[in-house]
Amino acid sequence: MIARPFLALLISLVILGVQPVFSQEENVNDEEKAERLMEVLRQEALLVEIIALVRSETEEILWSTDIREITVFGKQVQIRINSQNITVAADFTPYTQDKGQVMLLAQGQTWVRSNDSEQVRYQSALRSMPIDLGYPVLFYPLGVDLSDPGVGKTTLELQVTVYSLAAFLGSQDEPASDGGDSREGQTTASDD
């Protein structure tokens, strides 16, 4: 019988679209299949972590949330943030690069509604950049210097980190990241 963690991984791989090739031999048991799936997972799977922060003019964190999602090269991870007058949709798709790097494609869409009228301002952006696995990249889908009175002077910051799932699961500690307000060594992209 297959252990529950293996079943969860099998289901995850099917959802992600990973289709490993199995031998046509009838004597391949479920445990061997699970081990082969684990090897495919080690080679192909990524963990994308997105931390969304809303900061005030004084850099105080007013709101935050984070997601972690397992994916593979070429499969996007989506985040959508809705507030009273702002909607942000962002898709992050890692593509294979080489030697610990991935090409990260970021596609963002923003809708900003003015408090004074029913007018909605729409913006979209598409950026790609090579990034190192395990190092955060900062995205500012609304820009960093907002002066619209309907939005205020807050900034929305998305910290995106892509890990090799095998490396992430193999580490005993939390993955290397600043985790705080220090932005040293981070790449920044703005849709402003």
Sequence and secondary structure as in RCSB ss.txt:
>XXXX:A:sequence
MIARPFLALLISLVILGVQPVFSQEENVNDEEKAERLMEVLRQEALLVEIIALVRSETEEILWSTDIREITVFGK
QVQIRINSQNITVAADFTPYTQDKGQVMLLAQGQTWVRSNDSEQVRYQSALRSMPIDLGYPVLFYPLGVDLSDPG
VGKTTLELQVTVYSLAAFLGSQDEPASDGGDSREGQTTASDD
>XXXX:A:secstr
   HHHHHHHHHHHHHT      S TT  HHHHHHHHHHHHHHHEEEEEEEEEEE TT  EEEEEEEEEEEETT 
 EEEEEE SSEEEEEEEEEEE STTEEEEEEEEEEEEE SSSS EEEEEEEEEEEEETT  EEEETT S    TT
T S EEEEEEEEEEHHHHHH SS  S   SS  TT EEEE  
